[in-house]
Amino acid sequence: MIRVSNIKLPLDHDDQALTDAILNTLGISADQLTTVEIRRRGYDARKKNTIFLIYTLDIDTTVNDELLKKHTGNQSIRPTPDMEYKFVAQAPTDLQERPLVIGFGPCGLLAGLLLAQMGYKPLIIERGKAVRERTKDTFGFWRQKKLNTESNVQFGEGGAGTFSDGKLSTQIKDPNHYGRKVLTEFVEAGAPEEIMYVSKPHIGTFRLVSMVEKMRAKIIDLGGEIRFSARVDDLLTEAGQVTGITLSSGETIRSKHIALAIGHSARDTFQMLYDKGVYMEAKPFSVGFRIEHEQSLIDQARFGKNAGHPVLGAADYKLVHHCKSGRSVYSFCMCPGGTVVAASSEEGRVVTNGMSQYSRQERNANSAIVVGIDPSDYPGNPLAGVDFQRQLESNAYLMGGENYDAPAQKVGDFLKGGASEELGTVQPSFKPGIKLTDLSKALPDFCIEAIREAIPEFNKKIKGFAKDDALLTGVETRTSSPVSIKRGYDMQSINTHGLYPAGEGAGYAGGIMSAAIDGIKIAEAIAMSINEQHGI
């Protein structure tokens, strides 16, 4: 097939316009065109009242060879790359010891699935509950303020991404097309087929629940096993080689190949690994607040007269400001038509996150507005960032009234430096609830100063962003892992052989797609290591 890129058409074009554009671009007749597949569809909204759709297409013609020769050197017309996933190994028939996967978020899910598809019958260990039980616990916390520290937004089947927008976009380089494998598995599990080609694919929480269940069933059908409510309390090693784990139940499980996909909030596991001598370093992350506006304001600012167009859907944004101090402030995990959710995983601490359903039809838009920080801001051992996060979350709990309500403030009051006493037009979506206060005490002074500088600058890009009635809710601290568990070229810990640090928790991913892709890489590394030991 031939890949044709940068086909630009008006927002409301008809099907014939796409065909005509292909024919004109390639200089062929209609009878020479045999197949058209949309590979990617994005949009150009730089001129919001004149929005264009941008297509990348895979096509077949009766004259492929002639066209490729004619357009040699033209990167917009080239052979379609081979994107079909090819397994790197198959399990030996005399396999005696199962590989272990610790964690069942996107990274652990794909690592487990790939190992199962290659015949290695992995044993997957998840500290939280199965996704439907976990959903009940999470909604129970939001409605009744009853926190289950082992079953919540952070812990349980599907990982933290289950309670998010289900965003599947990523900016990582993917020369092996692992992302295609991930999307294919998601569609087979029930995700909408459009995620294969839209530029900013998303799934939404409710769809993710059933998808995760179907993928779990696939792993089990292939001989894998999943243990829920099974926290890893100890890592067993001998002479620098991992030999197994001990669960909170006291059970010991032996394996010399362990994928560590624990997510960014497994703080007790970080501590255990640090105490065991697994090499790790503190790493940069970001902290800040969630900001809410009416979604209609964002739609109008981004799309003008095209706001509400069904092809465009609810508008999103991506903002960054480089402060005079040298700090960077940026939007993170933007959730169009969504809600701000309670993401606590430890008692007496308040954490916020964002979530949307597939429809993105809630009244408000929200995103995190966060400030980049690095280990110089929280000096100490590699776990100093965890302590820093905990301090901010404990303070937010106190500011919110010590009942898991979150401290909040109108943007106008925040910028002026006075506490908010009443809400404006933007109604908070956060559950359990909010307490209006002065958020200047919720973060270090340098963070407050940076955000106060950034919001008016963001207003220049999105009119109304700094409106007085927009709402800030705190605190957002789990943007990424505060540690990096270092691994070598073979994907194994640099000082603990057989341990494969993976995904967000180890510092090698930042979102559903990059974590899932990392899970594939880890599965491949484990498979090849096992086969090498078996002389294959």
N, C-alpha and C positions, 0 to 999 in steps of 0.2 A: 504493500500500500504506500501511498504518498502522503506525507504530512504537510498541510498547507496552513501557515500561520498568518495572523494579523489581517484576517478578513473583517472589515469594519462596516457595520450597517446601522441604520437608524433604529431606535428603540422599538418602534412599532412596525418593523418590516414584516412582510409575509414570507411564506416558505419559498415562493418562486424567486424572491430577491436573493436568498441565500444561494440557490442553484445558479442564478445568473451571475452572481459574484464569483463563484467557482469557475464557471465557464470563461468569464472575462479574464480572470487572473491567469488561468492556464492556457487560454487561447485554444480551447477545444469546443467541439459541438456537443449537443445534448446526448446524441446517440453514443458518444464515446465515454460518457460518464456512467459508471455502473453501480457504485456504492458510495454513500456518504455517512460517516460516523462523526458526531460531535465529540471531540476530545476535551475541549475546554471552552467555556463561555464566561467571559467577564464583561465588565462595562467600564467605560471612560466617562466619569461624571465631573471632569474638571470644569466644564461649562454646564452647570446644573440644569439649565433650561434647554440644552441641546445634548442629550445623552446618547452615546453610541454603544452598541454591543460589539465586543471583540471576540472573534472565533478562532480557535485552532481546530482543524478538521483532519481526519484520516479518510482518504478517499481511494477508490480503485477506478481505473479507467482501462480502456482497451489499448492504451498507448503509454503505459507507465514508463517503460525504458526510454522511449523517445523524449518524454517530458523531463525525466531526471537528467538526461544528457543535455537537453536544451537549457536547463536551469542550474547547471553545475555551479557551485559556489554561492547560490542563493539560499540563505539559511531559512527563508520563509517557504521554500519548496524543497523538500528533501525526503529521503526514504523514512518511512515510519519505523522507529526503533522497535526492537523486540522487547516487549514489556511483560511477557509471560514469565511467571516465577518458576524457577527450576530448583528443586531440592538439591542440596549439596551432599547429602548422605542418606543412607538408610541404616537402621539399627542392625547390629549383628544378631544372628539367630541365637547365639548363646549369651545374650546380655543378661547379666546376673544382678546388676545393681541399677536401680532407677535413678535418673537425675531428679533433683529437687528444684522446685521453683517456689521461692518465698515471696508472696504477694500476688494478688489477683486483680490488679488494675490493668490498664491498657498494655503495659510492658509485660507483666506476668502472664496475662491472657494470651498475647501473641506468642510469647516464648513457649508457653505450655502447648498451644495449638500446633505450632510448627514442630515441636518435639514429638507430639502425638502423631502428626501426619507423617513423620519420618520413622515412626515405629518404636520410639524410645519409651513410651508409656510413662510419662512423667508423673510424679507425685507433687501436687500443688498445695502449698500451705498458706492459708489466709486467716489472719487473726480475727477478722470481722465475720459477719453473717452473710448468708446467701442474699442476693440482691433484693428480693421482695421483703424478707424479714428486715433487712437493713433499711429499706424505704419506710417501713412502719415505724422503726425506731427513730429515724431522722425526722419524719413528720411529727412524731410524738414530742420530740424535743422542740420543734418549732411552735407547736400548739400548746404544750403543757409545761415546757421548761424542764423536762426530765431528760438529762443527758446520760446516754450510755457511752462510756469512754471507749468501748470496743466495737461499737456499731453506730456510725454517724456519717457525716459528710466525708470525712477523711478515710475511715476504715470500713472495709467490707468489699464484697464482690463488685467488680467494676471500677474500683478506685475512686479518687476524688473527681475524676472526669464525669462520673455518672450524674452528679448534681452540678451541672454546668450547662453551657449552651450546646455541648456536644460539638464544639468547633473542630473541624478536621483540616484546617489550613495549617501549613507549616512553611518555614523559610529555610529549612535545612537542605543541603544538597543531597540528591538521591539518585546517583548515577545508575544504580542497579534496579531502580523502579520498585523498591520495597513498598513504597506507598501505594502502588497499584495493587499489590498483594493484600495490603491491609484493607483498602476500600472494597476489593472484591469479596473478601471474607465478610465485611460488614453488610454488603448488599445481600449476600447469600443468607445472612442472619436476619434480614428484614429491613435494613436501612433503605431509604428512597434511592432509586437508581440515579437520580440527578447528582448525587455526591460524586459520581464518576467523572463529571465534566464541569460543574459550576465552579467558579473561581474561589468562592468562599463557602465550601460545603459545611453543613451542620446537620445534626440529627435531633437534638432535644432530649430532655431527660426521660420522658415516658417511653419513647422508642428505644432508648438505650437499655432500659430494664429488660425488655423482652429479647433484645438482641444478645445481651450478655448471657441470658439463660440458654439461648439456642447454641451459642458458641461453647458454653460449658457442656451441654449435652453432646456436642460433636467431639469434644476432647474425651469424654467418658466412653463414647461409642468406639473410639480408637484405642481404648485401653488405658487412658489416663485416669487419674483419681484426684479429687479435690477434697481437702479437709477444711471445713469452716470452724470458726471459733477456736483456732489453734494458733496461739501466739508462740513465736520462737523466743525462748528465754536464754538460750546458750548456744554458742557455736563451738563445736568440738574440733580440735586440731591436733596434729602430731607432726613435729619437726617442720612446721610451716606448710603442711598439707591439711586442708579441711577433710574431716572424716565423717561429719554428721552434725546433727542438731539435737537439742533437747527442747521439748515443748513445755508450755506452762503446766500441762497435765503431769509432767514428769517422764513422759515417754521419750525414748531416744530413737532416732531414725538415722541410719547410716547411709552415707553417700559421699563420694569424692567429687561430685559435680553439682554445685549449688548456684542457681541463679538468684541473685539478691535484688528483687524488684519491690522494695518496701515502701516506696512513695516518700514524699517530702516531709511527712508529719510523724513518722515513726521514731519519735525522740528517744524513747526508752531503748529501742533497738540500736539506734546510733550509739547510745551510751554503752550498751553491752559490747558492741563491736569495738569501740574505742578501748574499753577495759581489756578486751581480748588481744589488743595489739594490732588490729587491722588498720592499715595506714589510711589516714584521711586528713583532709585539710579544710580549714574554714574557707568559704567562698562568698563572693558578693551575692546579694539579693536585694529586694526592694520592699519598702513599707509605705503605707499611706492610708487613704480613705476610699470608700465607695462614693461615687457621685451619681445622683439621679436627676433626670430631666423628664418632661413629658416626651414620649417618643415622637409625637407630632412635631415638636420643635426641631428634633434632630432630622426628621424626614424633610422638613421644609428647608432647613439650612443646607442639607446635602443634595437634595434633588429638586428643589424649587417647584415649578409647576408639575413636575413628574412625581411628586410625593404621592405615595400610595399605589404606584404602578405595580401590578402583580408580578411582573418579571423582576423588578428591583427588590420588592419586599420591604421589610423594615430596614431603615438605614443604619449603618454602623459608622464608626470613625476610628482613626488611629492618630494619636497626637503625641508630640514630643517637644520639650522645651529645654534648652541648655541655659542654665542659670548663670548669673554673673559670678556666683560662688564657685562655679565649676561643676556643680551638681546637675544631674539630668532628672527631669520629671516627665513621666509619660503615662499614657493611658494603657491599661492592661486588662485583658479578659473582658472586652466590651460585650455586653449582652443586650442586643436590641429587643424591645418588647418583652422584658424579663423582670426578674425580682432580685433584690438583695437578700441573701440567705445567711443564716447562722451556721458557721463552719467550725465550731469549737470541738476539740477532741480531748480536752483536759478540764477537769472541774475548776471552777473559779476563774475562768478565762473566757474572754469574748473575742471572736474572730469573725470577720465578714468575708463573703464571697458573692459571686453572681451566678444566676441561672436563667435559662430561657427554655421554653418548650419549642418544638419544631415550628409551630405556627407563629411564634414571636408576636403574639397579639395582646400582651399585657400593656397597661397604660404607660408605664415608664420605661425609659432606657437607663441602663446603668453601666458603669465601668469603674475599675480601680484607677485612682490617680495616685501614682506612687513615685517615691524618690529612691534613686539608686544609692545603696550604701555598700561599703566593703569592710573587710576585717580590721582596717585601721579605725573604724568607728566602734568596734566592739572587741578590743584587744583581749587576748587570753589564749586558751587552748583551742583545738579545732572545734569544740562544741560551744564556744562563746556566743556564736550566733543564735543558738537555741536559747541560751539564757536571755539574750537581748529580746528575742521574740516573746518569750514568756513574760518578761517585765512589761512590755507594751500591752499584752493581752490581759494580764492581771490588772493593770491600771484601767483598761477599758471596762473591765468587769465592775470595778469600783465606781467609775464615772457613770456607768449605766444603771446603778442602783443595786448592784450585787444580786441580780435575779436573772441574768442573761439577756436583759434588754441592752441595746447598744447605745452608746452616746452618739448624739447627732446634732447638727447645727446647719442653719441655712447659710448658703454661700455668701450672701450679702453681709451677714453678721460676722462670718469667719474672716472675710476680707477687711472688715472695719475693726475687728478685735473685740467684739462684744458678744456676750452669750445670747442665744436665741431663746425666746420666751413663748413663741407661738409659730405654728406652721403657716406656710403660704399656699400657693396653688399646687405645689408638688407634694403629693401625699406619700408617706414612706411605705415601701413594700416589705421592709424587714420584719420578719417574725422570729422571736416572740414579740418584740416591740422596741420602741426607742425611748430615750430620755433626752430632751433638748438640754443642751449645756454649752460650754465653751470648749471647743476641740483643740484649742491652742496648747492644752496641757496633756493631750493624748499622745503626742509624738515629740521627739527632741526638737529643740528650737530650730536647728538647721533644716529640719524637714518642713516645719511649719512655714519658715521663711521662703523656702523653695516653692512650696505649693501655692503660697500667696502670690509669688511672682509669676507662676506659670498660668494660673487660671485666667487672668486677664489676657494673656497672650493667646491662650486657646480660644478665647472669645473672638479674637480677630479672624480665626479660621472657621469657627462655628458660631454664628450670631446667636446670642442668647445663652451661651455656655456659662457665662459669669452672672446670669440673672440672679437677683436677690433671693428668689424663692426656690432656686435649685437646692438640693439637700445633700449634705455630706454625712456619712455614717462611718463610724470607726470600730475597730481598726482592721486594715488589710495587712497581714504579715506573712501569709503563706504563698507568696508569689513564686517561690522556687525553694529548693533545698538550701539550708544554710551550710551544708558540708559537701565536699567532693570526695568520694571514696575512690581513690585512684586505681586505674587499671592499666595494663600494658597492651602491647600490640595484639596479644593473644586473647584479649578481653578479660583476663583474670586479674584479680587483685595483685598489686605489685609485690606484696609480701605474704600473701596467703593463697597458695596454689589451690586451684579447684573452686575458688569463690569468684563468681562473676558479677561484679557490681553493675547494676543496670538501671536505666530509666531516670525518672526525676529525682528519686531519693538519693541516687549516687552522683547526681550532678551531670548526667549525660542526656537529658531531655527536658523539654519545656512545653508540655501539652500532649493531648491524646495521640496525635499522629507521630510526633517525634519519639514518644515513649513506646508506641507500638512498633515502630521501625527498629528501635534499639532492641526490643524484645526479639525480633527476627534475627538480628545480628548475634545476639547472645545465644539463641537456640542453635544457630549454625556453628558457632564456636564450640559449644558443648558437644554437639554431634560429632564434629571432626576430631575433637580431643578423645572422646570415647572410642571412636573407630581406630584412631592411631594407637591407643592402648591395646586394642584387639588385633593390631597388625593389619588393619584394613586400609 
